[in-house]
Amino acid sequence: MGLFSRKPPVSAEEFCQEFYNSRVFSPTVAGTDVVRVFLESGFKSTVEADQSLKVIGFTKFQEEMAALRMELFALAWLEKFGREQFTIPQSVFTKRYLEEKGKSQIWDIMGEYNQALDRSATLTKTGEEMEGRMRAARITFLNVSRTRRFKDWAKANIGDLSAPTEEETMIAGCFSRVLKRIDVDIKRRDCIAAKVLVATIVDRLGYRNAGLNSEAQSRLGSFIFGCLVFMYEDAKKAIKDVVIQG
């Protein structure tokens, strides 16, 4: 039945590799890449509303969606496991996995969505920055919480922060990605985190200033939002009952 239904504990690396292989990069059913078919249908529907979208091309769209899916998986992973002993290995493995597959650009793109999630933690329901004392209090809370966790982790795993090795610097960078997901609430009723992610991918694809007609804008936004919800819920479902070694 596969790793997603196994009862015995598995390593974070083993589980993530199975998820990425079977649900992100080679998700086939009866020989058909179901994710590609789904994305192509949504992309085609949007292009039908505005032919100018063809300039970007499906390959770029597919790459962005893969990066978004992996970032949402990482967010769901943090929400499930929380502790650094589980979240750091997941982040480090993801970086190495993408490097080994010759897809380091997806790690970089994930960083853009990681930043977007981070920004959403200090936005109001209308997508504006919090103001005054509310914003100051929120930022202070996040900074204190994240800084404390980083220092505790670095002290235990690096020691001398003034002279980290190349490997330690890489791992610290992966941990920073984890920290930016802390206190991100993609389930907020105002959907602000999801809206920020949609806006980010639209910007990255160059669609925001492309002069799309209203029908194309509506189709594109709705399709990406629907994909985002599916990706996040699918990740949650996959890791719901998993037990990680450690």
C-alpha positions as a Markdown table, in Angstrom:
| # | Residue | x | y | z |
|---|---|---|---|---|
| 1 | Met | 0.0 | 0.0 | 0.0 |
| 2 | Gly | 3.0 | 2.3 | 0.0 |
| 3 | Leu | 4.6 | 4.5 | 2.6 |
| 4 | Phe | 1.6 | 6.7 | 3.1 |
| 5 | Ser | -0.3 | 3.9 | 4.9 |
| 6 | Arg | 2.6 | 2.3 | 6.7 |
| 7 | Lys | 2.4 | 1.9 | 10.5 |
| 8 | Pro | 6.1 | 1.4 | 11.4 |
| 9 | Pro | 8.2 | 4.6 | 11.8 |
| 10 | Val | 10.0 | 5.8 | 8.7 |
| 11 | Ser | 12.7 | 8.4 | 8.3 |
| 12 | Ala | 11.8 | 12.0 | 7.2 |
| 13 | Glu | 14.1 | 11.5 | 4.2 |
| 14 | Glu | 12.4 | 8.2 | 3.2 |
| 15 | Phe | 8.9 | 9.6 | 3.5 |
| 16 | Cys | 9.7 | 12.8 | 1.6 |
| 17 | Gln | 11.4 | 11.0 | -1.2 |
| 18 | Glu | 8.3 | 8.8 | -1.7 |
| 19 | Phe | 6.0 | 11.8 | -1.6 |
| 20 | Tyr | 8.1 | 13.9 | -4.1 |
| 21 | Asn | 8.6 | 11.0 | -6.4 |
| 22 | Ser | 5.0 | 9.8 | -6.5 |
| 23 | Arg | 3.0 | 13.1 | -6.1 |
| 24 | Val | 5.2 | 15.9 | -7.5 |
| 25 | Phe | 7.5 | 14.6 | -10.2 |
| 26 | Ser | 6.2 | 11.2 | -11.4 |
| 27 | Pro | 2.5 | 11.1 | -10.3 |
| 28 | Thr | 1.2 | 8.4 | -12.7 |
| 29 | Val | -2.0 | 6.5 | -12.7 |
| 30 | Ala | -2.2 | 3.7 | -15.3 |
| 31 | Gly | 0.7 | 5.3 | -17.1 |
| 32 | Thr | -0.8 | 8.8 | -17.1 |
| 33 | Asp | 0.9 | 11.8 | -15.4 |
| 34 | Val | -2.3 | 12.9 | -13.6 |
| 35 | Val | -0.9 | 16.1 | -12.2 |
| 36 | Arg | 0.4 | 17.2 | -15.6 |
| 37 | Val | -3.0 | 16.5 | -17.2 |
| 38 | Phe | -4.8 | 18.5 | -14.4 |
| 39 | Leu | -2.5 | 21.4 | -14.7 |
| 40 | Glu | -2.6 | 21.4 | -18.5 |
| 41 | Ser | -6.4 | 21.5 | -18.5 |
| 42 | Gly | -6.5 | 24.5 | -16.2 |
| 43 | Phe | -3.8 | 26.3 | -18.1 |
| 44 | Lys | -5.6 | 25.6 | -21.4 |
| 45 | Ser | -8.8 | 27.0 | -20.0 |
| 46 | Thr | -7.1 | 30.2 | -19.0 |
| 47 | Val | -5.3 | 30.5 | -22.4 |
| 48 | Glu | -8.7 | 30.1 | -24.1 |
| 49 | Ala | -9.8 | 33.3 | -22.3 |
| 50 | Asp | -6.7 | 35.3 | -23.3 |
| 51 | Gln | -4.2 | 34.0 | -26.0 |
| 52 | Ser | -1.5 | 36.3 | -24.6 |
| 53 | Leu | -0.9 | 33.8 | -21.9 |
| 54 | Lys | 0.8 | 31.5 | -24.4 |
| 55 | Val | 3.9 | 33.8 | -24.2 |
| 56 | Ile | 4.7 | 32.3 | -20.7 |
| 57 | Gly | 4.2 | 28.7 | -21.7 |
| 58 | Phe | 3.1 | 25.6 | -19.8 |
| 59 | Thr | 6.6 | 24.5 | -18.8 |
| 60 | Lys | 7.2 | 27.5 | -16.6 |
| 61 | Phe | 3.7 | 27.3 | -15.1 |
| 62 | Gln | 4.3 | 23.6 | -14.2 |
| 63 | Glu | 7.7 | 24.4 | -12.6 |
| 64 | Glu | 6.1 | 27.2 | -10.4 |
| 65 | Met | 3.3 | 24.9 | -9.3 |
| 66 | Ala | 5.8 | 22.1 | -8.4 |
| 67 | Ala | 7.7 | 24.6 | -6.2 |
| 68 | Leu | 4.5 | 25.8 | -4.7 |
| 69 | Arg | 3.4 | 22.3 | -3.9 |
| 70 | Met | 6.7 | 21.5 | -2.2 |
| 71 | Glu | 6.5 | 24.6 | -0.1 |
| 72 | Leu | 2.9 | 23.8 | 1.0 |
| 73 | Phe | 4.0 | 20.3 | 1.8 |
| 74 | Ala | 6.8 | 21.8 | 4.0 |
| 75 | Leu | 4.2 | 24.0 | 5.8 |
| 76 | Ala | 1.9 | 21.0 | 6.4 |
| 77 | Trp | 5.0 | 19.1 | 7.7 |
| 78 | Leu | 5.8 | 21.8 | 10.2 |
| 79 | Glu | 2.2 | 21.9 | 11.4 |
| 80 | Lys | 2.3 | 18.2 | 11.9 |
| 81 | Phe | 5.7 | 17.6 | 13.5 |
| 82 | Gly | 6.9 | 21.1 | 14.8 |
| 83 | Arg | 10.1 | 20.1 | 16.5 |
| 84 | Glu | 13.5 | 20.8 | 14.8 |
| 85 | Gln | 14.5 | 17.2 | 14.9 |
| 86 | Phe | 11.8 | 16.5 | 12.3 |
| 87 | Thr | 11.6 | 19.8 | 10.4 |
| 88 | Ile | 15.3 | 20.5 | 9.7 |
| 89 | Pro | 15.9 | 17.0 | 8.2 |
| 90 | Gln | 12.9 | 17.6 | 6.0 |
| 91 | Ser | 14.1 | 20.9 | 4.7 |
| 92 | Val | 17.7 | 19.7 | 4.2 |
| 93 | Phe | 16.6 | 16.6 | 2.4 |
| 94 | Thr | 14.4 | 18.7 | 0.1 |
| 95 | Lys | 17.3 | 20.9 | -0.9 |
| 96 | Arg | 19.6 | 17.9 | -1.6 |
| 97 | Tyr | 16.8 | 16.0 | -3.4 |
| 98 | Leu | 16.3 | 18.8 | -5.8 |
| 99 | Glu | 20.0 | 19.2 | -6.4 |
| 100 | Glu | 20.4 | 15.5 | -7.2 |
| 101 | Lys | 17.5 | 15.7 | -9.7 |
| 102 | Gly | 19.1 | 18.8 | -11.3 |
| 103 | Lys | 16.2 | 21.0 | -10.2 |
| 104 | Ser | 17.9 | 23.4 | -7.9 |
| 105 | Gln | 15.9 | 26.2 | -9.4 |
| 106 | Ile | 12.8 | 24.8 | -7.8 |
| 107 | Trp | 14.5 | 25.2 | -4.4 |
| 108 | Asp | 15.1 | 28.9 | -5.2 |
| 109 | Ile | 11.5 | 29.3 | -6.4 |
| 110 | Met | 10.3 | 27.7 | -3.1 |
| 111 | Gly | 12.2 | 30.5 | -1.4 |
| 112 | Glu | 9.9 | 33.0 | -3.0 |
| 113 | Tyr | 6.8 | 31.3 | -1.7 |
| 114 | Asn | 8.5 | 30.9 | 1.7 |
| 115 | Gln | 8.9 | 34.6 | 1.8 |
| 116 | Ala | 5.3 | 35.1 | 0.7 |
| 117 | Leu | 4.1 | 32.9 | 3.6 |
| 118 | Asp | 6.3 | 34.9 | 6.0 |
| 119 | Arg | 4.7 | 38.2 | 4.8 |
| 120 | Ser | 1.2 | 36.8 | 5.2 |
| 121 | Ala | 1.8 | 36.5 | 9.0 |
| 122 | Thr | 1.7 | 40.3 | 9.4 |
| 123 | Leu | -1.1 | 41.2 | 7.0 |
| 124 | Thr | -4.6 | 42.2 | 7.7 |
| 125 | Lys | -7.6 | 40.4 | 6.1 |
| 126 | Thr | -7.5 | 42.9 | 3.3 |
| 127 | Gly | -3.9 | 42.1 | 2.5 |
| 128 | Glu | -2.5 | 45.4 | 4.0 |
| 129 | Glu | 0.3 | 45.5 | 6.5 |
| 130 | Met | -0.8 | 45.7 | 10.1 |
| 131 | Glu | -0.4 | 49.2 | 11.5 |
| 132 | Gly | 0.8 | 50.8 | 14.7 |
| 133 | Arg | 1.0 | 48.8 | 17.9 |
| 134 | Met | -0.6 | 45.7 | 16.4 |
| 135 | Arg | 2.0 | 45.4 | 13.7 |
| 136 | Ala | 4.9 | 46.2 | 16.1 |
| 137 | Ala | 3.6 | 43.6 | 18.6 |
| 138 | Arg | 3.2 | 40.9 | 15.9 |
| 139 | Ile | 6.6 | 41.5 | 14.4 |
| 140 | Thr | 8.3 | 41.5 | 17.8 |
| 141 | Phe | 6.6 | 38.3 | 18.7 |
| 142 | Leu | 7.7 | 36.6 | 15.5 |
| 143 | Asn | 11.2 | 37.9 | 15.7 |
| 144 | Val | 11.7 | 36.9 | 19.3 |
| 145 | Ser | 10.2 | 33.4 | 18.8 |
| 146 | Arg | 12.3 | 32.7 | 15.7 |
| 147 | Thr | 15.5 | 34.2 | 17.0 |
| 148 | Arg | 15.3 | 32.2 | 20.1 |
| 149 | Arg | 14.7 | 28.9 | 18.2 |
| 150 | Phe | 17.5 | 29.7 | 15.8 |
| 151 | Lys | 20.0 | 30.5 | 18.6 |
| 152 | Asp | 19.0 | 27.3 | 20.5 |
| 153 | Trp | 19.4 | 25.2 | 17.4 |
| 154 | Ala | 22.7 | 26.8 | 16.4 |
| 155 | Lys | 24.2 | 26.4 | 19.9 |
| 156 | Ala | 23.3 | 22.7 | 19.9 |
| 157 | Asn | 24.4 | 22.0 | 16.4 |
| 158 | Ile | 27.0 | 24.5 | 15.3 |
| 159 | Gly | 28.6 | 26.0 | 18.4 |
| 160 | Asp | 30.8 | 28.7 | 17.0 |
| 161 | Leu | 28.5 | 30.8 | 14.9 |
| 162 | Ser | 31.4 | 33.0 | 13.7 |
| 163 | Ala | 33.0 | 30.1 | 11.8 |
| 164 | Pro | 30.4 | 27.7 | 10.5 |
| 165 | Thr | 31.5 | 25.1 | 8.0 |
| 166 | Glu | 30.0 | 25.1 | 4.5 |
| 167 | Glu | 27.7 | 22.2 | 5.5 |
| 168 | Glu | 26.6 | 24.0 | 8.7 |
| 169 | Thr | 25.8 | 27.2 | 6.7 |
| 170 | Met | 23.7 | 25.2 | 4.3 |
| 171 | Ile | 21.8 | 23.6 | 7.1 |
| 172 | Ala | 21.3 | 26.9 | 8.8 |
| 173 | Gly | 19.8 | 28.3 | 5.6 |
| 174 | Cys | 17.4 | 25.4 | 5.5 |
| 175 | Phe | 16.4 | 26.0 | 9.1 |
| 176 | Ser | 15.7 | 29.7 | 8.2 |
| 177 | Arg | 13.1 | 28.4 | 5.7 |
| 178 | Val | 11.5 | 26.4 | 8.5 |
| 179 | Leu | 11.4 | 29.4 | 10.8 |
| 180 | Lys | 9.6 | 31.6 | 8.3 |
| 181 | Arg | 6.7 | 29.1 | 8.3 |
| 182 | Ile | 6.2 | 29.4 | 12.0 |
| 183 | Asp | 2.9 | 31.0 | 13.0 |
| 184 | Val | 1.8 | 31.1 | 9.3 |
| 185 | Asp | -1.9 | 30.3 | 9.3 |
| 186 | Ile | -3.0 | 29.3 | 5.9 |
| 187 | Lys | -6.4 | 28.2 | 7.4 |
| 188 | Arg | -7.3 | 31.8 | 8.4 |
| 189 | Arg | -10.9 | 32.5 | 7.5 |
| 190 | Asp | -9.8 | 35.5 | 5.4 |
| 191 | Cys | -7.5 | 33.2 | 3.3 |
| 192 | Ile | -4.9 | 35.9 | 3.3 |
| 193 | Ala | -1.9 | 33.5 | 3.1 |
| 194 | Ala | -3.5 | 31.7 | 0.2 |
| 195 | Lys | -4.3 | 35.0 | -1.5 |
| 196 | Val | -0.6 | 36.2 | -1.1 |
| 197 | Leu | 0.6 | 32.9 | -2.6 |
| 198 | Val | -1.8 | 33.3 | -5.6 |
| 199 | Ala | -0.6 | 36.9 | -6.1 |
| 200 | Thr | 3.0 | 35.8 | -5.9 |
| 201 | Ile | 2.7 | 33.1 | -8.6 |
| 202 | Val | 0.8 | 35.5 | -10.8 |
| 203 | Asp | 3.6 | 38.1 | -10.4 |
| 204 | Arg | 6.3 | 35.5 | -11.0 |
| 205 | Leu | 4.6 | 34.4 | -14.2 |
| 206 | Gly | 4.4 | 38.0 | -15.4 |
| 207 | Tyr | 0.6 | 37.9 | -15.7 |
| 208 | Arg | -0.2 | 40.8 | -13.3 |
| 209 | Asn | 0.9 | 43.5 | -15.7 |
| 210 | Ala | 0.2 | 41.5 | -18.9 |
| 211 | Gly | -3.1 | 43.3 | -19.5 |
| 212 | Leu | -5.2 | 40.1 | -19.3 |
| 213 | Asn | -8.9 | 40.4 | -19.8 |
| 214 | Ser | -11.2 | 40.0 | -16.8 |
| 215 | Glu | -12.2 | 36.5 | -17.8 |
| 216 | Ala | -8.6 | 35.3 | -18.0 |
| 217 | Gln | -7.8 | 36.9 | -14.7 |
| 218 | Ser | -10.8 | 35.2 | -13.0 |
| 219 | Arg | -10.0 | 31.8 | -14.5 |
| 220 | Leu | -6.3 | 32.0 | -13.6 |
| 221 | Gly | -6.9 | 33.2 | -10.0 |
| 222 | Ser | -9.6 | 30.6 | -9.4 |
| 223 | Phe | -7.6 | 27.8 | -10.8 |
| 224 | Ile | -4.4 | 28.6 | -8.9 |
| 225 | Phe | -6.4 | 29.0 | -5.7 |
| 226 | Gly | -8.1 | 25.6 | -6.2 |
| 227 | Cys | -4.7 | 24.0 | -6.9 |
| 228 | Leu | -3.3 | 25.5 | -3.7 |
| 229 | Val | -6.1 | 24.2 | -1.6 |
| 230 | Phe | -5.8 | 20.7 | -3.1 |
| 231 | Met | -2.0 | 20.7 | -2.6 |
| 232 | Tyr | -2.2 | 21.7 | 1.0 |
| 233 | Glu | -5.0 | 19.3 | 1.9 |
| 234 | Asp | -3.3 | 16.5 | 0.0 |
| 235 | Ala | -0.1 | 17.0 | 1.9 |
| 236 | Lys | -2.0 | 17.0 | 5.2 |
| 237 | Lys | -3.7 | 13.8 | 4.3 |
| 238 | Ala | -0.5 | 12.1 | 3.3 |
| 239 | Ile | 1.3 | 12.8 | 6.6 |
| 240 | Lys | -1.8 | 12.5 | 8.8 |
| 241 | Asp | -0.9 | 9.1 | 10.3 |
| 242 | Val | 2.8 | 8.8 | 9.5 |
| 243 | Val | 5.2 | 8.2 | 12.3 |
| 244 | Ile | 8.7 | 9.6 | 11.8 |
| 245 | Gln | 11.8 | 8.1 | 13.4 |
| 246 | Gly | 13.7 | 10.3 | 15.8 |
